[in-house]
Amino acid sequence: MSTPAVTTLGAQPPIGRCVRAYFAPVDRVHRLPTVFDPSVSGQFSLDAPPSPWIDLGWIENFARKSTSKFGNLVTGSPGTTQYQVRETVDATVSFRFRTWSKLSMALAAGSQHMNLIVPTAGGTANGSGSKGVPAVNLATGSTATFLALAASDTAGFSAGSLVTVDVDYTGQTGFAGSGVCAAYVSSPAAVNNDPDYIRRVSFNVARVASLVSSGSAPGLELAQPLLAGVPATGMRVQPISGFVDREGGSFFQEWSALFVIPGEQGDRILFHYPRLQALGGASEASAALAAPLERIALGATFRALPVTDSNDGEQVVCFRSFLPSPMTLI
């Protein structure tokens, strides 16, 4: 019995609709970015990226640029270029987020990004949020999607509200935040010894789907898993009303990024930036819909920082991969 021949087409131009963006934390303490291996995960489902990549949806105006500089080695008389050398390795990438979220705002702003903790009565007004209502303890049985509380503590929350979950600030210095390094604390005095500071900057946030106020396991059902996973011992929870970022600040966020262009013919183009830091401040762009409505998009520009490729020890800032359609010649 003969095997039927596979009908193939010649090489085709990639045709894609939009670019999809995914981001993952960088371990700032150990300087370890999140690795993406296209040989293992290149054809992942766009709606279910491999852990710990976070889907930030479709983006627009995606533009990447190599700013590496080249030199040449000239010998002889008259001088003749014999070799080329790479003097610097540098690259930038820019785009616009179509949607606003905690993470897209933080990425677009670049510096510390804060949670607006629900303020306590009579607190002093402040541009990045005033002193918040007291945090409450988590009870045994909490998971990444359920926060177990004492029944009396559930009254401070409601379905549809937002929460931040992290440890108290107790004088730690260095990178702060569970799951993601959200800020760098130089001294306790710099953050006013505020016990809520880590929760104020933490990326460990979620929306409350429903309230369980009675029964054997009262608490908060979350609409999405916490970025840091199952809450660690000592974490506490506070209600928040939204987010705030600032133009300025000395802290640079750093993230691993993956941009995917899915081809209409089954091919796929991927751009993996192991380390990105914001290159510009917060900006927005508006696009007219039906007057007087406008759509507001978040502008973001990044500089790519180097990593060492363990296959050959080369310093690189981006990996571009192409996965051809299974029905096209190469």
N, C-alpha and C positions, 0 to 999 in steps of 0.2 A: 504494500500500500504506500503510495507516494504522499509526501507532505505537500499540501498546497502552497504555492508561492505567495509571499506577502507583497501586496501592491504598495509601492512606495512612491513618494513624490520627490522632486528635487528640493534642494534647500530653499526654504521659504522665509520671507521677511517676518520677524515677530510682529504680531498685531495684538496690542493690549488696550484695555479700556482705561484703567486707572492704576495707581500705585497704592499698595497696602503697607501700612507701617506697623512694626512690632518693636517693642523696647524691653530690655531686661536690665536688672541692676548690675552695677559693678561693685565688687568688694573693694572698697577704698582702703580698708585697713591692710589687706594683703595684696592689693593692686592686681586683682584677678577679674578680668572681664568675663562676661558670659560667652561661651564658645558656641557657634553654630556650625555644624558640619553638614554641608550640602549633600555629601555622599550618603549620609544616614537619614537626614530629615528633609531633604530638598523638596519632596513632593507632599509635604504635610497639608492637611486640610486647612484652608485659609481661616475657617471659623474655629479651629481647634489647634492653635500653635503648640509646639512642644514646651513643656515647663522649662524655665520660668518665664518664657516670653509672654508679653502682655499685648493684646491686640488693641491698637488705637485707631483702627478703621482705615477708610480710604482717605488719602491726602491729595492735595492738588499743587500745581506749580513746582513739582519736584525737579530740582536742578542740582547736579553735582559737578564739582570742578576740581581738577588737579592743579595745585599751585606749586608742585615740585619744580626745582630748578636744576638745569643741566649745565655742565661745563665740558670743556674739551681739552685734551692733551695734545699740544702742538710740538712737533720736533722737526729738525732739518732746516735748510735754507734753500729756497724760501720755505717758510713754515707751512707744514701740512698737518691737518688733523689726523691723528693716528687712533685715538681712543676717545670715547665719551665717558663721562663720569656723572653720577647723580650727586649734586652738591647738597640738596635739601630734599626732604620728603614731607609733603604737606598736601592737604586736601580739605575742601569745604563741601557742605551739602546744605541745601535750603529747600523749604517747602511751606505749605500752609495746612494746618490742621482744620478739618471741616467741622469737628465737634469740640466742645469745651468740656473738660473734665479736670479732676485733680491733677492727673499726670500730664495731660496735654498743656495745661496752664503752666505747670512747673517746668516742663521741658522748654517751652517757649520763652519763659522768663529767665531761666538759667541759674539764678541765685536761690537763696532759701525761699521755700514756698510754704505758707502758713495756713493752718486751719483756724477758722473763726469760731473759737469756743464760745458757746452760749454764755453771755456775760452775767456776772453776779449783780444783784441789785445794788445800785449806788456806786458802782465801779467807776474809775477815772477813764474817760474816753481816750482812745489811742488809735492811731492810724492803722496799725496791724492787729487790732483787737485788744480789748481790755481784759482785766482779770476775769477768769471764768468761774462758773459754778463748780462746786467740789466734784472731783472724780469719785466714782463708786467702785467698790471691789468686785472682782469676778468670783463666781462660786465654782466649786468642783463640777466638772461636766461640760465646760466650755469647749467648743470646737471652732474650726475656721469659719463656720456658717451659723453658729449658735453661741450667744453669750449668756451664760448662766448667771443670774443675779439673785440676790435676796428679794423676796416678793415686795418688800417695802421700797426697794430701789427702782423698780420698774416704772414708778409714777413719773420719774423724770424724763421718760422717753415716750415716743409715740410712733406708730406705723408711718413710714414715709420720711422720718427724720434721719439725720446723718450722725455718725458717731466716729470718734477717734479712739483707738485702743493701743496703749503702750505703757511703759514703765514710768514711774516718777523720776524726775530729775533730782539727784541727791549729791550733786557736786562733781559728777563725772566730767572729764575733759576729753577732747578728741571728737571723733565722728559720733553722731547721735542719730538714733532712729532704728527701729526694728524692721528687718527685711530690706530696707534701703537706707543708705547713709544720707540723711536729709539735711544735715547741718554739721558745722564743726564748732565746738565750744572751746574757746581758749582759756576761760577761767569761769568759776561760778559767778563772780561779780559781773561778768559780761552779760549774763542772762538773768541778773537780779536774783539768783538762787531760786528761781521760780520752779516749784515742783511740777508745774504743768508744761514746762518748756518742751520736753520731748514729745508730748502729745500734741503740742501746738505745731510742731514741724513734721510730725510723723506722716508717712505714706500709708500707714496701717489704718485705713478708713473704709467705711462701708455705709450703705443705706439700710435702714431697718425695714424689713418686709412686713413683719407682724410682731405683735406684743403678746407674750404669754405671761399673764399677771397672776395666775393661780395654778394650783395643781402641784404635783411633786417636783416639777422642773420649771419654775418661772424663769423668764429671761427674754432675750431678743433674738428672733429669727432674722438673719441677714439675707439681703437680696443677692449678695455676691460674697465669695470667700475673701477673707482677709489676706492681704498680700503676704504677710509674714506667717501665714498658716495658723496652726493651733496656738492660742495665746499662751505665752510662757508665764511661769510663776512670777508674781509681782506686777503683772500688767493690770491696768485699771481703765475704765471707760468713761468718756465724757461726751455730752451732746455737742454737735457743731452745727452752724447754720450755713456754712459755705467756705470759701477759700480766698486768700489774698496773697498777692505777690507785690514786689517793689522794684522800682528802677534803681539799681544800686546794690550795694552789699559786696562783701569780700569773698563769699563762698561760691565755688563753681560746682554745680552738679555734674555728674559724669554717668553716662548710660551706655550700654551696648545697644546697637540698633540693627534692624533687619528690614530692608525694603524689598517688596516682591511685586513684580509685574507678571501677572498670570496671562499667558498667551491664549488666544482664542482657538488655537490649533493643538493645544495640549502641551505646548512648550512653556518654559518659565525662565525668567531672569531674576536673579537675586543679588542684592548688594548688602554685604555684611560689614558693618563698621563696628569693630570690637570696642572702641572708646570714642565717645563724642562728648564734647563740652560746648556749651552755648558760646556763640561768637558775637551775638548782638543782644540788645535789650528787648524788652517786651514790645510787641507791635501787633497791630490788627489791620485787616483789610476788609472793606465792605463791598458787596456785590448787590446791585439792585435786583429786587424781585418784582412784585407788583406794588407800585407806589401806594403808601409810603414805606413799604416793608423793604428791609435790606438784610442780607445774610452776612454775619460777622465771622470772619475766619482768623485764626491765630497764626501769625507769622513766626517762623522759627529758622534760625541760621546756626550752623554748628561747624566747629573745627574738629577734624579727625586727628586723634593722637595715636602714636605707634604701638604695635605689639610685635613680638618676635614669633615668626612662624617656626614651629618646632621641626618641620620637615627639612629645613635647610638653614635655619638661623637668620633668615633675612628679616629686616625691619620693614613692616608694611602698615598701611593705615586703612586699607579696604580690600575685601575679597569680592570680586564680581564673578558670579557663576551663571552658566547657561545650561539648562536642561532641555535638549531638543525634543521635539515631538517624536513619539515612537513610530510615526509613519512617514518621516522625512529622511532623506539622505543627508549625510554629514560630510 
